Amino acid sequence: MSESERRMIEILRILNAQDKPTGSKLIADELKNKGFNLGERAVRYHMQILDEKGYTERMGYSGRQITDLGREKLEKGLIYDQVDFINSKFEEMIYLADFNYMTQSGNVVVNTSTIYNEESINIMKDIIESGLCVSPYVNLNKVGKKDKIEVTTLCGTTIDGILLNEGIPSQPKYGGLLKIEDTHPVKFTELISYKKTSLTPLDAFVNTNQTSVLDVITKGSGIIPANFRLIPGIGRQKAVDVLNKLNKIGIGGIIDISKEGEGNLGIPIPEGMVGITIVGGITPFCGIKELGEEIDIKIAEEITDFKTLSPIVNSITPSLKPVNPKKHPQIPFLLSKSWNLIQQVNFDVEKRKGDIIANVSYINKDYLEDALGVMEDTFNSNPKYINPYYKIINHETNDDKVGIATICSLSIDGLLINNGIMSNPIYGGLLELTEPPLFIDLISYNGTTIDPHKIFLSKNMTSISQNIGTKKILASFKEIPYIARDYAVHLLEILKSTGFSIYKIGKPREVTYNAKADNYNFGIVAGSGLNTIGAIKENGIDIEVKAIEKLIPFEEMDRL
């Protein structure tokens, strides 16, 4: 991205945050706060360009405001910038959270969500009373029609800001799912890094079948969202003192503070550092979603004055006991698990024989014929983007189920590596089939424990087989050294003619379908083997989605 493009995207972000038309002076001041030394005259020049593109419009002498097209561009058009923006946004929020716990005044970071059933407030109260929250301080605001209520709750990022103001640098590292057994926190089951993702980590897990917050408060066991951050070991005691004082005034949610350099809930901790685990600020909202109630959840969206919040319950009785002292193995990250499979790929492009990596998703035998029909229709309607290969595999323990194996895109990395070309899987993404196609969401493979494509499928973000609107399919972005480009292109073209989904071979420093390779590398965009599985899911057929499961001989696979 050029410096001019970066300035314009920052202008769009500033306008998007405003509720009214904004003049060039305010924009110039905001840009200066973000490190852009741009005067009013230069701002007006950039605004004219944005006007011409239809991203902004002039509102008389009041200034300009962002258009719907501008919001769409901001959300979709610069995803390669957005993957860095999420982490930067949290760093900005941490800096702006200037809450003083001694005077109980100042700004805090909040999540503001919308519920559509007033009775959902009682569910939220039950969860907050159990201590599965950052704070009981909330703000309820009825909006428009009956039962539509905006609910503002405290975000755990506020605590990072408070620690920073005390001279303790707190680094948010992961958002994830934390397993609770018999009221004891046990270990994280899934994690996503705050770096290199266009989805806020906890937002990726907000789904009815991902959490079980209500089971935790009623049965003592289940899954809750939680965040993990690191602080320097030398600041541990001071942090404990501050957190204890915060707890006394109603700001808490601390699940565990590790010892220096010791693993914490399955997460490795570097020497000299301490891990702090805090319950996700959206946890009360997850309980509402688990009951199937309609709710729009927004995470760390804004800064507000603490005085606008007030306790929604009279007291809190913590439901969680200390962390289970039993040591658990470190949670393996996706690429750590995958590299061993990648190295074993021995597919020969000339002979079209050898092992590839397969995703194996499981389905009831009674639905298999319908599922295969959906897969075939999906391929026939868009053969350019859908991989036609599959294999039916017996379930190891359940005779009523079978597995549908499809080719995982990591097979391409394995093939290239087997031919002496280093290929790095960088992102799993959601690709919108505009002209040209554009990634509208990206999650880095490096720093997640779950395949990004499974996340997009669990959140029903695809439209692979639907004929309404623009199709959204699953794709991955890989990075290859430029020096190997000629031989890589040769191999990739053979793969493409074989039926593998190779969408685009980029050039050095090129933004390829909205993803960008590092200098001296080029990117390739490949389709996911889970696209046909996603189509099955979209058609209402119950299927257990699995990714990166095992090696399968390519020659044993059938073709749609």
Secondary structure, DSSP 8 states (H G I E B T S, - for coil): --HHHHHHHHHHHHHHT-SS-B-HHHHHHHHHHTT----HHHHHHHHHHHHHHTSEEE-GGG-EEE-HHHHHIIIIITHHHHHHHHHHHHHHHHHH---BTTTTBSEEEEEEEEES-TTHHHHHHHHHHTT-SS-SEEEEEE-SSTT-EEEEEE-THHHHHHHHHTT---EEEEEEEEEEETTEEEEEEEEEESSSBSS-HHHHT-STTT--HHHHHHHS-EEEEEEEEEEEGGGHHHHHHHHHHHHHTT---EEEE--TT--BTTB---TTEEEEEEE-TTHHHHHHHHTT--EE---S-EEEEGGG-EESSS-------S---S-------HHHHHHHHHHH---BTTTTBSEEEEEEEEEEGGGHHHHHHHHHHHHHH-TTT---EEEEEE-SS-TTEEEEEEE-THHHHHHHHHTT---EEEEEEEEE-SSS-EEEEEEESTTBSS-HHHHHHHTT--BSS--SSS-EEEEEEEEEEGGGHHHHHHHHHHHHHHT--EEEE--TT-EETTEE--TTEEEEEEE-TTHHHHHHHHTT--EE---S-EEEEGGG-EE-
